[in-house]
């Protein structure tokens, strides 16, 4: 059984998509980041960076056998890599295919996610609309969309077969409208987006998001208290 500490953000969706694809048994522990659940001591034991997602696997694989000591992991990219290695799925076995999928997963972690996230922040949540910041992140998001569109011009998925690279990137492309991107400008990316959207595991993962969070799909910030919890953090919150 896997304990999944989850909230309905792009990084959270990555993991539910994988778990639904593989059928691994898991239990969701909602971490409502708008209410400050991410600062609870029990959660910080698993996720010292006070960010979702995180997980505890009570049945890790150790040298091909089921271990008895649970393993806890935070950071969505590390979690995807762990789950792929645990199951032997969605990560090629040969060194060329393996590192092709890994490098594109890291591309999402280091590029697409952070840049799209800053895009969301300055366009949609910042109280002061700073044109330079908005232009900077909208343009960089556009460039990254172009990189991914070109990559998908001659293959169905990012690393050939469906892999953790696709699961990492997909949730960050879903909100393209909030990133001020026209998906029709990226036909290969649009085709890829629609293909993954129709996968039964993706459908289940996003349906579950609505069950976990009734406000899923609505603006993440509705009160000043929520704003402070999400955007007013300093080292003082690391206890």
Buried (B, 14 or more C-beta within 10 A) or exposed (E): EBBBBBBBBBBBBBBBBBBBBBEBEBEBBBBBBBEBBBBEEEBBEBBEEBBBBBBBBBBBBEEEEEEEEBBBBBBBBBBBBBBBEBBEBBBBEEEEBBBBBBEBBBBBBEBBBBBBBBBBBBBBEBEEEEEEBBEBBBEBBBEBBEBBBEBBEEEEBBBEBBBBBBBBBBBBBBBBEEBBBEBEEBEBBBBBBEBBEEBEBBEBBBEBBEEBBEEBEEEBBEEEEBBEBBEEEEEEEEE
